């Protein structure tokens, strides 16, 4: 038995090192995605997203390097509706500022692509990831490619005649895809973890408490979508009071449903877009607080109860920050903080659901083949 255990130890150490490296890589990718969302938010809030009028996935990585190149790039921007209708008279130094935001956003996207596919190939060739995990990661890579394509479609929508910004629905889809990629990275990274949990008390096998983490995550995604519509339509620049909107908790029906169709109201009526985001925040806060209280009563001292409490606090902080951003008419710092904190809420909600599903018990002294491990997908 001693000889068998000794034979397992080198393989066990290699396995542990490989698992740590893969998890670290996934968490770094998750951090890069959050940075991408933050820079994307800054690009939107500074009106920089339409400064680069062409999609050049390879050659676009090099910015203008001469006065002639800058003049040509500026001239292309001056042909856009945004310049004609909003920024006429902009100087070249001002253009360089908004260009830098959009160029940085696209450059970070290229960096994420390299940081994803190069290590993925290396880990796969060294056998550090299984075929099942590799296929799941390739799916995330394909989602990243779709994200880049939707990003350009979004920019192109803002270059159409009469447009000075991108289409709100396309911006929302762009944000949701980024959120889905972040969620996938975090889900897989946590699934590769091994730990002992001395206070691990599983959720009930059925009932509302069992389903609460998944429902909460669904509401987080819904609220991110509603926030994307607010950002894309600039609905946060009106009704800058709280808790009232135009002197009432609920604006009159004529304000909320003044459009000819339900779709035009839902996606184009600024009053309804902001009201839906407010309502979504109230529901999300209420659900998070209820779950935290219910778990604390039914599973006192359990990790799942503490996570639920932390998540409720994070969601409440996000709601308060949203109010601050609204009342201050969305200054750059508040808008960015609100967007980044939304990603933090999403990460915490994913972790809460993932860790609530399966107790993470592992006997690290057992040979690798006999360990109980959390599924990776």
C-alpha positions in Angstrom: 0.0 0.0 0.0 2.9 2.4 0.8 4.4 1.7 -2.6 1.1 2.4 -4.4 0.6 5.7 -2.5 4.2 6.7 -3.3 3.7 5.9 -7.0 0.6 8.1 -7.0 2.3 11.1 -5.4 4.2 12.5 -8.5 1.1 12.2 -10.7 -1.0 13.8 -8.0 1.4 16.8 -7.8 1.5 17.2 -11.6 -2.3 17.0 -11.6 -2.6 19.6 -8.9 -0.2 22.0 -10.6 -2.0 21.6 -13.9 -5.4 22.2 -12.3 -4.1 25.3 -10.5 -2.7 26.7 -13.7 -5.9 26.1 -15.7 -8.0 27.7 -13.0 -5.6 30.7 -12.7 -5.8 31.1 -16.5 -9.6 31.1 -16.4 -9.8 33.7 -13.6 -7.4 35.9 -15.5 -9.6 35.6 -18.6 -12.6 36.5 -16.4 -10.8 39.6 -15.2 -9.9 40.6 -18.7 -13.6 40.3 -19.7 -14.6 42.6 -16.8 -12.0 45.1 -18.0 -13.4 44.8 -21.5 -16.9 45.6 -20.2 -15.5 48.6 -18.2 -13.6 50.0 -21.3 -16.7 49.4 -23.4 -18.7 51.4 -20.9 -16.2 54.2 -21.0 -16.3 54.1 -24.8 -20.1 54.5 -24.7 -20.2 57.2 -22.0 -17.5 59.3 -23.8 -19.3 58.9 -27.2 -16.2 57.2 -28.7 -17.7 54.1 -30.1 -18.1 55.4 -33.7 -14.7 57.0 -34.0 -13.3 54.0 -35.9 -15.5 53.5 -39.0 -13.9 50.3 -40.4 -13.6 46.8 -39.1 -10.1 45.5 -39.7 -9.5 42.6 -37.3 -5.8 42.3 -38.2 -4.5 45.5 -39.6 -6.7 47.6 -37.3 -4.4 46.7 -34.5 -2.0 49.4 -35.7 -3.2 52.9 -35.0 -2.4 55.9 -37.3 1.4 56.5 -37.0 1.8 59.7 -39.2 0.1 63.0 -39.6 -1.2 61.9 -43.0 -2.7 58.7 -41.5 -4.4 60.7 -38.7 -5.8 63.2 -41.2 -7.2 60.3 -43.3 -8.8 58.6 -40.3 -10.3 61.9 -39.1 -11.7 62.6 -42.6 -13.5 59.2 -42.5 -15.0 60.1 -39.2 -16.1 63.5 -40.5 -18.3 61.6 -43.0 -20.3 60.0 -40.3 -23.7 61.2 -39.1 -22.4 61.5 -35.6 -19.9 64.1 -36.6 -22.3 66.0 -38.8 -25.1 66.0 -36.2 -23.3 66.0 -32.9 -19.6 66.8 -33.2 -19.2 69.2 -36.1 -16.2 71.4 -35.5 -14.3 68.8 -33.4 -10.6 69.3 -33.5 -8.0 66.7 -34.4 -6.7 66.4 -30.8 -10.3 65.9 -29.6 -10.8 63.2 -32.2 -7.6 61.5 -31.1 -9.0 61.2 -27.6 -12.2 59.4 -28.6 -10.3 57.3 -31.1 -8.0 56.1 -28.3 -11.0 54.8 -26.2 -12.4 52.8 -29.2 -8.9 51.6 -30.3 -8.2 50.5 -26.7 -11.5 48.6 -26.6 -10.8 46.7 -29.8 -7.2 46.1 -28.8 -8.2 44.5 -25.5 -10.6 42.3 -27.5 -7.7 41.1 -29.6 -5.6 40.5 -26.4 -8.4 38.4 -24.9 -8.6 36.3 -28.1 -4.8 35.6 -27.9 -5.0 35.0 -24.1 -7.7 32.5 -24.7 -6.7 30.4 -27.7 -2.9 30.2 -27.2 -3.0 28.9 -23.6 -6.0 26.6 -24.5 -3.9 25.0 -27.2 -0.9 24.6 -24.8 -3.0 23.1 -22.0 -4.7 20.7 -24.4 -1.5 19.5 -25.9 0.0 18.9 -22.5 -3.1 16.9 -21.4 -3.9 19.5 -18.6 -7.6 19.6 -19.7 -9.9 16.8 -20.7 -11.6 16.5 -24.1 -15.0 17.4 -22.4 -13.6 20.5 -20.8 -11.8 21.5 -24.0 -15.0 21.3 -26.0 -16.8 23.4 -23.4 -14.0 26.0 -23.7 -14.1 25.9 -27.5 -17.8 26.8 -27.1 -16.9 29.8 -25.1 -14.3 30.7 -27.8 -17.0 30.6 -30.4 -19.1 32.8 -28.3 -16.3 35.3 -28.1 -16.1 35.3 -31.9 -19.8 36.0 -32.1 -19.3 38.7 -29.5 -16.8 40.5 -31.8 -19.1 40.1 -34.8 -22.1 41.6 -32.9 -19.8 44.4 -31.8 -19.1 45.4 -35.3 -22.8 45.1 -36.3 -23.5 47.3 -33.3 -21.0 49.9 -34.5 -22.3 49.7 -38.1 -25.8 50.5 -36.8 -24.5 53.9 -35.5 -23.0 54.8 -38.9 -26.4 54.7 -40.7 -27.9 58.0 -41.9 -29.4 60.0 -39.1 -27.8 58.0 -36.3 -25.5 59.5 -33.7 -25.2 56.4 -31.5 -25.4 52.6 -31.8 -28.8 50.8 -31.7 -29.8 50.1 -28.1 -31.0 46.5 -28.8 -27.6 45.7 -30.4 -25.7 47.2 -27.6 -27.8 45.2 -25.1 -27.0 42.0 -27.1 -23.3 42.9 -27.1 -23.4 43.3 -23.3 -25.3 40.1 -22.7 -22.8 38.1 -24.8 -20.0 39.5 -22.7 -21.9 38.6 -19.5 -22.5 35.1 -20.8 -18.8 34.6 -21.6 -17.9 35.9 -18.1 -20.5 33.6 -16.5 -19.1 30.6 -18.5 -15.5 31.3 -17.4 -16.5 31.6 -13.8 -18.7 28.5 -13.9 -16.0 26.4 -15.3 -13.3 27.8 -13.0 -15.3 27.1 -9.9 -16.2 23.6 -11.2 -12.5 22.8 -11.4 -12.0 23.7 -7.7 -11.4 21.2 -4.9 -11.9 22.0 -1.3 -13.1 20.8 2.1 -16.1 22.6 3.5 -16.5 21.9 7.2 -19.8 23.8 7.2 -21.1 22.4 4.0 -24.8 21.9 4.4 -26.6 21.2 1.1 -29.7 23.0 0.1 -33.0 21.1 0.3 -33.6 18.6 -2.4 -36.6 20.5 -3.7 -38.6 23.6 -3.0 -38.2 27.4 -3.4 -34.9 27.5 -1.5 -33.4 24.9 -3.8 -34.4 26.9 -6.8 -33.6 30.4 -5.4 -30.0 30.7 -6.6 -30.9 29.8 -10.2 -33.9 32.2 -10.2 -31.7 34.9 -8.7 -29.1 34.4 -11.5 -31.9 34.7 -14.1 -33.0 38.0 -12.6 -29.4 39.2 -12.6 -29.2 38.5 -16.4 -32.6 40.2 -16.9 -31.5 43.3 -15.0 -28.2 43.5 -17.0 -30.4 43.4 -20.2 -32.6 46.1 -18.9 -29.5 48.1 -18.0 -28.2 47.7 -21.5 -31.3 49.2 -22.9 -31.1 52.1 -20.5 -27.4 52.7 -21.5 -28.0 52.3 -25.2 -31.0 54.6 -25.3 -29.6 57.1 -22.7 -32.7 56.7 -20.6 -30.7 57.5 -17.5 -30.5 61.1 -18.6 -34.2 61.8 -17.9 -36.3 61.5 -14.8 -33.3 62.1 -12.6 -35.1 61.9 -9.3 -35.7 59.0 -6.9 -37.9 57.3 -5.8 -40.3 59.3 -7.9 -40.4 59.6 -11.7 -41.9 62.9 -12.7 -43.5 63.2 -9.3 -45.0 59.7 -9.1 -43.8 56.3 -8.2 -45.4 55.0 -11.4 -45.6 57.5 -14.3 -48.9 57.8 -16.1 -49.8 55.2 -18.7 -49.6 57.9 -21.4 -45.9 58.3 -20.6 -45.2 54.6 -20.4 -47.2 53.4 -23.3 -47.3 56.3 -25.7 -45.9 54.4 -28.6 -48.1 52.7 -31.3 -46.9 49.2 -30.6 -45.7 47.2 -27.6 -42.2 46.7 -29.2 -41.7 50.4 -29.7 -42.7 51.1 -26.1 -40.5 48.3 -24.7 -37.4 49.1 -26.7 -37.9 52.8 -27.6 -39.9 54.5 -24.9 -37.4 56.1 -22.6 -39.8 56.4 -19.7 -40.8 52.7 -19.9 -37.2 51.6 -20.3 -36.1 53.4 -17.2 -39.2 52.3 -15.2 -38.5 48.7 -16.2 -34.9 49.0 -14.9 -36.1 50.5 -11.7 -38.7 47.8 -11.2 -36.2 45.1 -12.0 -33.9 46.5 -9.4 -36.6 46.4 -6.7 -37.5 42.8 -7.6 -33.8 41.7 -7.6 -33.1 43.3 -4.2 -36.2 41.8 -2.7 -35.4 38.3 -4.0 -31.8 38.5 -2.8 -32.7 39.8 0.7 -35.5 37.2 1.0 -33.1 34.3 0.0 -30.4 35.5 2.5 -32.9 35.7 5.4 -34.5 32.4 4.5 -31.2 30.5 4.3 -29.9 32.1 7.5 -33.0 30.8 9.3 -32.9 27.3 7.7 -29.2 26.7 7.5 -27.5 28.9 10.1 -23.7 29.0 9.9 -23.6 27.3 6.5 -21.4 28.6 3.7 -24.4 28.9 1.4 -26.1 31.2 4.0 -23.1 33.4 4.2 -22.8 33.6 0.4 -26.4 34.5 0.1 -25.9 37.3 2.6 -22.9 38.6 0.8 -24.7 38.5 -2.5 -27.7 40.4 -1.1 -25.3 43.1 0.2 -23.6 43.4 -3.2 -27.0 43.7 -5.0 -28.2 46.3 -2.5 -24.9 48.3 -3.0 -25.4 48.1 -6.8 -29.0 49.4 -6.5 -27.8 52.3 -4.3 -25.0 53.1 -6.8 -27.6 53.1 -9.6 -29.6 55.7 -7.7 -26.5 57.8 -7.3 -25.7 57.6 -11.0 -29.3 58.5 -11.9 -29.6 61.5 -9.6 -26.2 62.8 -10.7 -27.3 62.4 -14.4 -24.7 59.6 -15.1 -21.3 61.1 -14.6 -18.5 59.0 -16.1 -17.2 57.6 -12.8 -20.7 56.6 -11.6 -21.7 55.0 -14.9 -18.5 52.9 -15.0 -18.7 51.9 -11.4 -22.3 50.8 -11.9 -21.4 48.7 -14.9 -18.4 47.1 -13.2 -20.3 46.3 -10.1 -23.0 44.7 -12.2 -20.3 42.2 -13.4 -19.3 41.6 -9.8 -22.9 40.8 -8.9 -23.0 38.4 -11.9 -19.8 36.7 -10.8 -21.1 36.3 -7.2 -24.5 35.0 -8.4 -22.7 32.4 -10.6 -20.5 31.3 -7.8 -23.5 31.1 -5.4 -25.4 28.9 -7.8 -22.4 26.7 -8.7 -21.3 26.2 -5.1 -24.8 25.6 -3.9 -25.5 22.7 -6.3 -22.8 20.3 -5.1 -21.0 20.1 -1.8 -17.2 20.4 -2.5 -15.8 17.6 -0.4 -12.5 16.2 -1.4 -10.1 13.8 0.4 -6.8 15.2 -0.7 -5.0 12.2 0.8 -6.6 9.7 -1.5 -5.1 8.7 -4.9 -6.4 10.9 -7.8 -8.5 8.1 -9.2 -10.5 7.8 -6.1 -11.2 11.4 -5.3 -14.7 12.9 -5.4 -14.5 15.8 -7.8 -17.0 18.5 -8.9 -18.0 18.1 -12.5 -16.2 20.6 -14.8 -19.1 21.6 -17.0 
